[in-house]
Amino acid sequence: MLYSADSDETELVEVLINTRINIMSIHYLLLSIASKQENRKELFEGCMYCV
């Protein structure tokens, strides 16, 4: 660990990182499904995680 933090801060950081990873995993899973169905644009038109 690069800095000292209490367990609550460390746990929060881990939760945020895991949440981000899960969101990206779900996003790419949906993207692969959408590309197979060829309706990617419609499916992701309102996706707030699209970059």
CHARMM internal coordinates of N, CA and C (Angstrom, degrees):
IC EDIT
DIST 1 N 1 CA 1.4617
DIST 1 CA 1 C 1.5307
ANGL 1 N 1 CA 1 C 109.18
DIST 1 C 2 N 1.3054
ANGL 1 CA 1 C 2 N 116.86
DIHE 1 N 1 CA 1 C 2 N 134.59
DIST 2 N 2 CA 1.4544
ANGL 1 C 2 N 2 CA 120.92
DIHE 1 CA 1 C 2 N 2 CA -174.68
DIST 2 CA 2 C 1.5204
ANGL 2 N 2 CA 2 C 112.96
DIHE 1 C 2 N 2 CA 2 C -81.58
DIST 2 C 3 N 1.3056
ANGL 2 CA 2 C 3 N 117.07
DIHE 2 N 2 CA 2 C 3 N -21.33
DIST 3 N 3 CA 1.4547
ANGL 2 C 3 N 3 CA 120.21
DIHE 2 CA 2 C 3 N 3 CA -179.83
DIST 3 CA 3 C 1.5189
ANGL 3 N 3 CA 3 C 108.79
DIHE 2 C 3 N 3 CA 3 C -140.84
DIST 3 C 4 N 1.3248
ANGL 3 CA 3 C 4 N 115.33
DIHE 3 N 3 CA 3 C 4 N 155.95
DIST 4 N 4 CA 1.4595
ANGL 3 C 4 N 4 CA 118.17
DIHE 3 CA 3 C 4 N 4 CA 178.71
DIST 4 CA 4 C 1.5192
ANGL 4 N 4 CA 4 C 109.31
DIHE 3 C 4 N 4 CA 4 C -85.44
DIST 4 C 5 N 1.2951
ANGL 4 CA 4 C 5 N 115.50
DIHE 4 N 4 CA 4 C 5 N 132.77
DIST 5 N 5 CA 1.4631
ANGL 4 C 5 N 5 CA 120.72
DIHE 4 CA 4 C 5 N 5 CA 179.16
DIST 5 CA 5 C 1.5124
ANGL 5 N 5 CA 5 C 107.95
DIHE 4 C 5 N 5 CA 5 C -144.97
DIST 5 C 6 N 1.2993
ANGL 5 CA 5 C 6 N 115.91
DIHE 5 N 5 CA 5 C 6 N 152.12
DIST 6 N 6 CA 1.4587
ANGL 5 C 6 N 6 CA 117.43
DIHE 5 CA 5 C 6 N 6 CA 176.29
DIST 6 CA 6 C 1.5258
ANGL 6 N 6 CA 6 C 109.28
DIHE 5 C 6 N 6 CA 6 C -73.89
DIST 6 C 7 N 1.3007
ANGL 6 CA 6 C 7 N 116.15
DIHE 6 N 6 CA 6 C 7 N 169.46
DIST 7 N 7 CA 1.4625
ANGL 6 C 7 N 7 CA 120.57
DIHE 6 CA 6 C 7 N 7 CA -172.74
DIST 7 CA 7 C 1.5227
ANGL 7 N 7 CA 7 C 112.21
DIHE 6 C 7 N 7 CA 7 C -63.43
DIST 7 C 8 N 1.3325
ANGL 7 CA 7 C 8 N 117.19
DIHE 7 N 7 CA 7 C 8 N -31.74
DIST 8 N 8 CA 1.4628
ANGL 7 C 8 N 8 CA 120.26
DIHE 7 CA 7 C 8 N 8 CA -179.63
DIST 8 CA 8 C 1.5224
ANGL 8 N 8 CA 8 C 111.42
DIHE 7 C 8 N 8 CA 8 C -64.62
DIST 8 C 9 N 1.3415
ANGL 8 CA 8 C 9 N 116.46
DIHE 8 N 8 CA 8 C 9 N -44.62
DIST 9 N 9 CA 1.4635
ANGL 8 C 9 N 9 CA 120.17
DIHE 8 CA 8 C 9 N 9 CA 179.09
DIST 9 CA 9 C 1.5192
ANGL 9 N 9 CA 9 C 110.86
DIHE 8 C 9 N 9 CA 9 C -64.16
DIST 9 C 10 N 1.3237
ANGL 9 CA 9 C 10 N 116.05
DIHE 9 N 9 CA 9 C 10 N -44.74
DIST 10 N 10 CA 1.4575
ANGL 9 C 10 N 10 CA 120.29
DIHE 9 CA 9 C 10 N 10 CA -179.54
DIST 10 CA 10 C 1.5201
ANGL 10 N 10 CA 10 C 110.65
DIHE 9 C 10 N 10 CA 10 C -61.24
DIST 10 C 11 N 1.3133
ANGL 10 CA 10 C 11 N 115.92
DIHE 10 N 10 CA 10 C 11 N -43.05
DIST 11 N 11 CA 1.4606
ANGL 10 C 11 N 11 CA 121.06
DIHE 10 CA 10 C 11 N 11 CA 179.89
DIST 11 CA 11 C 1.5252
ANGL 11 N 11 CA 11 C 110.58
DIHE 10 C 11 N 11 CA 11 C -63.73
DIST 11 C 12 N 1.3225
ANGL 11 CA 11 C 12 N 116.86
DIHE 11 N 11 CA 11 C 12 N -40.73
DIST 12 N 12 CA 1.4633
ANGL 11 C 12 N 12 CA 121.34
DIHE 11 CA 11 C 12 N 12 CA 179.77
DIST 12 CA 12 C 1.5231
ANGL 12 N 12 CA 12 C 110.63
DIHE 11 C 12 N 12 CA 12 C -62.94
DIST 12 C 13 N 1.3258
ANGL 12 CA 12 C 13 N 116.58
DIHE 12 N 12 CA 12 C 13 N -44.15
DIST 13 N 13 CA 1.4655
ANGL 12 C 13 N 13 CA 120.73
DIHE 12 CA 12 C 13 N 13 CA 178.88
DIST 13 CA 13 C 1.5240
ANGL 13 N 13 CA 13 C 110.21
DIHE 12 C 13 N 13 CA 13 C -61.41
DIST 13 C 14 N 1.3265
ANGL 13 CA 13 C 14 N 116.87
DIHE 13 N 13 CA 13 C 14 N -44.16
DIST 14 N 14 CA 1.4647
ANGL 13 C 14 N 14 CA 120.53
DIHE 13 CA 13 C 14 N 14 CA 179.03
DIST 14 CA 14 C 1.5220
ANGL 14 N 14 CA 14 C 111.23
DIHE 13 C 14 N 14 CA 14 C -61.60
DIST 14 C 15 N 1.3241
ANGL 14 CA 14 C 15 N 116.93
DIHE 14 N 14 CA 14 C 15 N -42.10
DIST 15 N 15 CA 1.4638
ANGL 14 C 15 N 15 CA 121.17
DIHE 14 CA 14 C 15 N 15 CA 178.89
DIST 15 CA 15 C 1.5223
ANGL 15 N 15 CA 15 C 110.40
DIHE 14 C 15 N 15 CA 15 C -62.71
DIST 15 C 16 N 1.3286
ANGL 15 CA 15 C 16 N 116.86
DIHE 15 N 15 CA 15 C 16 N -44.10
DIST 16 N 16 CA 1.4656
ANGL 15 C 16 N 16 CA 120.39
DIHE 15 CA 15 C 16 N 16 CA 179.99
DIST 16 CA 16 C 1.5223
ANGL 16 N 16 CA 16 C 111.39
DIHE 15 C 16 N 16 CA 16 C -63.39
DIST 16 C 17 N 1.3322
ANGL 16 CA 16 C 17 N 116.87
DIHE 16 N 16 CA 16 C 17 N -42.70
DIST 17 N 17 CA 1.4650
ANGL 16 C 17 N 17 CA 120.77
DIHE 16 CA 16 C 17 N 17 CA 179.07
DIST 17 CA 17 C 1.5250
ANGL 17 N 17 CA 17 C 110.14
DIHE 16 C 17 N 17 CA 17 C -64.55
DIST 17 C 18 N 1.3258
ANGL 17 CA 17 C 18 N 116.89
DIHE 17 N 17 CA 17 C 18 N -46.20
DIST 18 N 18 CA 1.4628
ANGL 17 C 18 N 18 CA 120.52
DIHE 17 CA 17 C 18 N 18 CA 179.50
DIST 18 CA 18 C 1.5210
ANGL 18 N 18 CA 18 C 111.50
DIHE 17 C 18 N 18 CA 18 C -62.76
DIST 18 C 19 N 1.3313
ANGL 18 CA 18 C 19 N 116.71
DIHE 18 N 18 CA 18 C 19 N -39.45
DIST 19 N 19 CA 1.4617
ANGL 18 C 19 N 19 CA 120.93
DIHE 18 CA 18 C 19 N 19 CA 178.42
DIST 19 CA 19 C 1.5163
ANGL 19 N 19 CA 19 C 110.48
DIHE 18 C 19 N 19 CA 19 C -62.78
DIST 19 C 20 N 1.3186
ANGL 19 CA 19 C 20 N 116.25
DIHE 19 N 19 CA 19 C 20 N -43.97
DIST 20 N 20 CA 1.4689
ANGL 19 C 20 N 20 CA 121.16
DIHE 19 CA 19 C 20 N 20 CA 179.26
DIST 20 CA 20 C 1.5263
ANGL 20 N 20 CA 20 C 110.48
DIHE 19 C 20 N 20 CA 20 C -61.89
DIST 20 C 21 N 1.3252
ANGL 20 CA 20 C 21 N 117.00
DIHE 20 N 20 CA 20 C 21 N -44.47
DIST 21 N 21 CA 1.4620
ANGL 20 C 21 N 21 CA 121.32
DIHE 20 CA 20 C 21 N 21 CA 178.94
DIST 21 CA 21 C 1.5245
ANGL 21 N 21 CA 21 C 110.20
DIHE 20 C 21 N 21 CA 21 C -62.01
DIST 21 C 22 N 1.3298
ANGL 21 CA 21 C 22 N 116.84
DIHE 21 N 21 CA 21 C 22 N -43.95
DIST 22 N 22 CA 1.4649
ANGL 21 C 22 N 22 CA 120.65
DIHE 21 CA 21 C 22 N 22 CA 179.74
DIST 22 CA 22 C 1.5162
ANGL 22 N 22 CA 22 C 111.35
DIHE 21 C 22 N 22 CA 22 C -62.98
DIST 22 C 23 N 1.3326
ANGL 22 CA 22 C 23 N 117.19
DIHE 22 N 22 CA 22 C 23 N -42.64
DIST 23 N 23 CA 1.4631
ANGL 22 C 23 N 23 CA 121.08
DIHE 22 CA 22 C 23 N 23 CA 178.89
DIST 23 CA 23 C 1.5256
ANGL 23 N 23 CA 23 C 110.14
DIHE 22 C 23 N 23 CA 23 C -61.16
DIST 23 C 24 N 1.3314
ANGL 23 CA 23 C 24 N 116.76
DIHE 23 N 23 CA 23 C 24 N -44.70
DIST 24 N 24 CA 1.4608
ANGL 23 C 24 N 24 CA 119.76
DIHE 23 CA 23 C 24 N 24 CA -179.03
DIST 24 CA 24 C 1.5254
ANGL 24 N 24 CA 24 C 110.72
DIHE 23 C 24 N 24 CA 24 C -66.60
DIST 24 C 25 N 1.3323
ANGL 24 CA 24 C 25 N 117.22
DIHE 24 N 24 CA 24 C 25 N -38.98
DIST 25 N 25 CA 1.4629
ANGL 24 C 25 N 25 CA 120.72
DIHE 24 CA 24 C 25 N 25 CA 178.49
DIST 25 CA 25 C 1.5209
ANGL 25 N 25 CA 25 C 110.91
DIHE 24 C 25 N 25 CA 25 C -61.87
DIST 25 C 26 N 1.3269
ANGL 25 CA 25 C 26 N 116.30
DIHE 25 N 25 CA 25 C 26 N -46.53
DIST 26 N 26 CA 1.4638
ANGL 25 C 26 N 26 CA 121.13
DIHE 25 CA 25 C 26 N 26 CA 178.95
DIST 26 CA 26 C 1.5211
ANGL 26 N 26 CA 26 C 109.77
DIHE 25 C 26 N 26 CA 26 C -63.27
DIST 26 C 27 N 1.3346
ANGL 26 CA 26 C 27 N 116.71
DIHE 26 N 26 CA 26 C 27 N -41.56
DIST 27 N 27 CA 1.4587
ANGL 26 C 27 N 27 CA 121.85
DIHE 26 CA 26 C 27 N 27 CA -179.53
DIST 27 CA 27 C 1.5266
ANGL 27 N 27 CA 27 C 110.78
DIHE 26 C 27 N 27 CA 27 C -59.39
DIST 27 C 28 N 1.3409
ANGL 27 CA 27 C 28 N 116.52
DIHE 27 N 27 CA 27 C 28 N -48.38
DIST 28 N 28 CA 1.4598
ANGL 27 C 28 N 28 CA 119.48
DIHE 27 CA 27 C 28 N 28 CA -178.46
DIST 28 CA 28 C 1.5192
ANGL 28 N 28 CA 28 C 112.05
DIHE 27 C 28 N 28 CA 28 C -70.61
DIST 28 C 29 N 1.3238
ANGL 28 CA 28 C 29 N 116.97
DIHE 28 N 28 CA 28 C 29 N -32.03
DIST 29 N 29 CA 1.4599
ANGL 28 C 29 N 29 CA 120.36
DIHE 28 CA 28 C 29 N 29 CA 174.91
DIST 29 CA 29 C 1.5208
ANGL 29 N 29 CA 29 C 110.08
DIHE 28 C 29 N 29 CA 29 C -62.40
DIST 29 C 30 N 1.3338
ANGL 29 CA 29 C 30 N 116.34
DIHE 29 N 29 CA 29 C 30 N -47.70
DIST 30 N 30 CA 1.4608
ANGL 29 C 30 N 30 CA 120.21
DIHE 29 CA 29 C 30 N 30 CA 177.81
DIST 30 CA 30 C 1.5215
ANGL 30 N 30 CA 30 C 111.03
DIHE 29 C 30 N 30 CA 30 C -63.25
DIST 30 C 31 N 1.3225
ANGL 30 CA 30 C 31 N 116.54
DIHE 30 N 30 CA 30 C 31 N -37.18
DIST 31 N 31 CA 1.4607
ANGL 30 C 31 N 31 CA 120.92
DIHE 30 CA 30 C 31 N 31 CA -179.99
DIST 31 CA 31 C 1.5252
ANGL 31 N 31 CA 31 C 110.47
DIHE 30 C 31 N 31 CA 31 C -63.78
DIST 31 C 32 N 1.3292
ANGL 31 CA 31 C 32 N 117.37
DIHE 31 N 31 CA 31 C 32 N -40.85
DIST 32 N 32 CA 1.4630
ANGL 31 C 32 N 32 CA 120.23
DIHE 31 CA 31 C 32 N 32 CA 179.24
DIST 32 CA 32 C 1.5237
ANGL 32 N 32 CA 32 C 111.13
DIHE 31 C 32 N 32 CA 32 C -68.15
DIST 32 C 33 N 1.3287
ANGL 32 CA 32 C 33 N 116.62
DIHE 32 N 32 CA 32 C 33 N -38.33
DIST 33 N 33 CA 1.4666
ANGL 32 C 33 N 33 CA 120.46
DIHE 32 CA 32 C 33 N 33 CA 175.91
DIST 33 CA 33 C 1.5232
ANGL 33 N 33 CA 33 C 109.68
DIHE 32 C 33 N 33 CA 33 C -63.75
DIST 33 C 34 N 1.3269
ANGL 33 CA 33 C 34 N 116.10
DIHE 33 N 33 CA 33 C 34 N -44.19
DIST 34 N 34 CA 1.4649
ANGL 33 C 34 N 34 CA 120.87
DIHE 33 CA 33 C 34 N 34 CA -178.02
DIST 34 CA 34 C 1.5243
ANGL 34 N 34 CA 34 C 111.05
DIHE 33 C 34 N 34 CA 34 C -63.58
DIST 34 C 35 N 1.3269
ANGL 34 CA 34 C 35 N 117.22
DIHE 34 N 34 CA 34 C 35 N -39.29
DIST 35 N 35 CA 1.4564
ANGL 34 C 35 N 35 CA 119.22
DIHE 34 CA 34 C 35 N 35 CA -178.76
DIST 35 CA 35 C 1.5231
ANGL 35 N 35 CA 35 C 110.84
DIHE 34 C 35 N 35 CA 35 C -68.00
DIST 35 C 36 N 1.3229
ANGL 35 CA 35 C 36 N 116.56
DIHE 35 N 35 CA 35 C 36 N -32.07
DIST 36 N 36 CA 1.4638
ANGL 35 C 36 N 36 CA 119.95
DIHE 35 CA 35 C 36 N 36 CA 175.96
DIST 36 CA 36 C 1.5233
ANGL 36 N 36 CA 36 C 110.60
DIHE 35 C 36 N 36 CA 36 C -68.24
DIST 36 C 37 N 1.3104
ANGL 36 CA 36 C 37 N 116.26
DIHE 36 N 36 CA 36 C 37 N -36.11
DIST 37 N 37 CA 1.4627
ANGL 36 C 37 N 37 CA 120.26
DIHE 36 CA 36 C 37 N 37 CA -178.47
DIST 37 CA 37 C 1.5287
ANGL 37 N 37 CA 37 C 112.21
DIHE 36 C 37 N 37 CA 37 C -88.12
DIST 37 C 38 N 1.3395
ANGL 37 CA 37 C 38 N 116.28
DIHE 37 N 37 CA 37 C 38 N -6.31
DIST 38 N 38 CA 1.4625
ANGL 37 C 38 N 38 CA 122.61
DIHE 37 CA 37 C 38 N 38 CA 178.38
DIST 38 CA 38 C 1.5290
ANGL 38 N 38 CA 38 C 113.04
DIHE 37 C 38 N 38 CA 38 C 57.47
DIST 38 C 39 N 1.3171
ANGL 38 CA 38 C 39 N 116.42
DIHE 38 N 38 CA 38 C 39 N 36.87
DIST 39 N 39 CA 1.4628
ANGL 38 C 39 N 39 CA 119.38
DIHE 38 CA 38 C 39 N 39 CA 173.86
DIST 39 CA 39 C 1.5260
ANGL 39 N 39 CA 39 C 109.41
DIHE 38 C 39 N 39 CA 39 C -131.44
DIST 39 C 40 N 1.3199
ANGL 39 CA 39 C 40 N 115.41
DIHE 39 N 39 CA 39 C 40 N 36.10
DIST 40 N 40 CA 1.4626
ANGL 39 C 40 N 40 CA 122.07
DIHE 39 CA 39 C 40 N 40 CA -174.77
DIST 40 CA 40 C 1.5271
ANGL 40 N 40 CA 40 C 111.64
DIHE 39 C 40 N 40 CA 40 C -57.73
DIST 40 C 41 N 1.3260
ANGL 40 CA 40 C 41 N 116.59
DIHE 40 N 40 CA 40 C 41 N -43.89
DIST 41 N 41 CA 1.4652
ANGL 40 C 41 N 41 CA 119.84
DIHE 40 CA 40 C 41 N 41 CA -175.02
DIST 41 CA 41 C 1.5227
ANGL 41 N 41 CA 41 C 111.43
DIHE 40 C 41 N 41 CA 41 C -62.26
DIST 41 C 42 N 1.3099
ANGL 41 CA 41 C 42 N 116.98
DIHE 41 N 41 CA 41 C 42 N -44.20
DIST 42 N 42 CA 1.4614
ANGL 41 C 42 N 42 CA 120.94
DIHE 41 CA 41 C 42 N 42 CA 179.32
DIST 42 CA 42 C 1.5247
ANGL 42 N 42 CA 42 C 111.01
DIHE 41 C 42 N 42 CA 42 C -65.71
DIST 42 C 43 N 1.3313
ANGL 42 CA 42 C 43 N 116.06
DIHE 42 N 42 CA 42 C 43 N -42.60
DIST 43 N 43 CA 1.4606
ANGL 42 C 43 N 43 CA 120.26
DIHE 42 CA 42 C 43 N 43 CA -175.79
DIST 43 CA 43 C 1.5271
ANGL 43 N 43 CA 43 C 111.65
DIHE 42 C 43 N 43 CA 43 C -66.12
DIST 43 C 44 N 1.3372
ANGL 43 CA 43 C 44 N 116.54
DIHE 43 N 43 CA 43 C 44 N -36.51
DIST 44 N 44 CA 1.4616
ANGL 43 C 44 N 44 CA 120.11
DIHE 43 CA 43 C 44 N 44 CA -173.82
DIST 44 CA 44 C 1.5202
ANGL 44 N 44 CA 44 C 113.74
DIHE 43 C 44 N 44 CA 44 C -105.86
DIST 44 C 45 N 1.3161
ANGL 44 CA 44 C 45 N 117.01
DIHE 44 N 44 CA 44 C 45 N 13.46
DIST 45 N 45 CA 1.4622
ANGL 44 C 45 N 45 CA 119.85
DIHE 44 CA 44 C 45 N 45 CA -179.07
DIST 45 CA 45 C 1.5238
ANGL 45 N 45 CA 45 C 111.32
DIHE 44 C 45 N 45 CA 45 C -59.54
DIST 45 C 46 N 1.3309
ANGL 45 CA 45 C 46 N 116.94
DIHE 45 N 45 CA 45 C 46 N -39.44
DIST 46 N 46 CA 1.4576
ANGL 45 C 46 N 46 CA 120.48
DIHE 45 CA 45 C 46 N 46 CA -177.95
DIST 46 CA 46 C 1.5140
ANGL 46 N 46 CA 46 C 113.73
DIHE 45 C 46 N 46 CA 46 C -106.33
DIST 46 C 47 N 1.3250
ANGL 46 CA 46 C 47 N 117.42
DIHE 46 N 46 CA 46 C 47 N 18.49
DIST 47 N 47 CA 1.4680
ANGL 46 C 47 N 47 CA 120.55
DIHE 46 CA 46 C 47 N 47 CA -176.78
DIST 47 CA 47 C 1.5203
ANGL 47 N 47 CA 47 C 110.57
DIHE 46 C 47 N 47 CA 47 C -76.61
DIST 47 C 48 N 1.3288
ANGL 47 CA 47 C 48 N 116.57
DIHE 47 N 47 CA 47 C 48 N 117.16
DIST 48 N 48 CA 1.4618
ANGL 47 C 48 N 48 CA 120.11
DIHE 47 CA 47 C 48 N 48 CA -176.11
DIST 48 CA 48 C 1.5249
ANGL 48 N 48 CA 48 C 112.43
DIHE 47 C 48 N 48 CA 48 C -76.90
DIST 48 C 49 N 1.3409
ANGL 48 CA 48 C 49 N 117.90
DIHE 48 N 48 CA 48 C 49 N -9.31
DIST 49 N 49 CA 1.4562
ANGL 48 C 49 N 49 CA 120.14
DIHE 48 CA 48 C 49 N 49 CA -179.26
DIST 49 CA 49 C 1.5212
ANGL 49 N 49 CA 49 C 112.61
DIHE 48 C 49 N 49 CA 49 C -98.78
DIST 49 C 50 N 1.3393
ANGL 49 CA 49 C 50 N 116.72
DIHE 49 N 49 CA 49 C 50 N -2.44
DIST 50 N 50 CA 1.4606
ANGL 49 C 50 N 50 CA 119.22
DIHE 49 CA 49 C 50 N 50 CA 178.53
DIST 50 CA 50 C 1.5215
ANGL 50 N 50 CA 50 C 109.19
DIHE 49 C 50 N 50 CA 50 C -67.81
DIST 50 C 51 N 1.3196
ANGL 50 CA 50 C 51 N 115.47
DIHE 50 N 50 CA 50 C 51 N 137.16
DIST 51 N 51 CA 1.4698
ANGL 50 C 51 N 51 CA 120.09
DIHE 50 CA 50 C 51 N 51 CA -179.08
DIST 51 CA 51 C 1.5128
ANGL 51 N 51 CA 51 C 108.76
DIHE 50 C 51 N 51 CA 51 C -107.15
END
COOR INIT
IC SEED 1 N 1 CA 1 C
IC BUILD
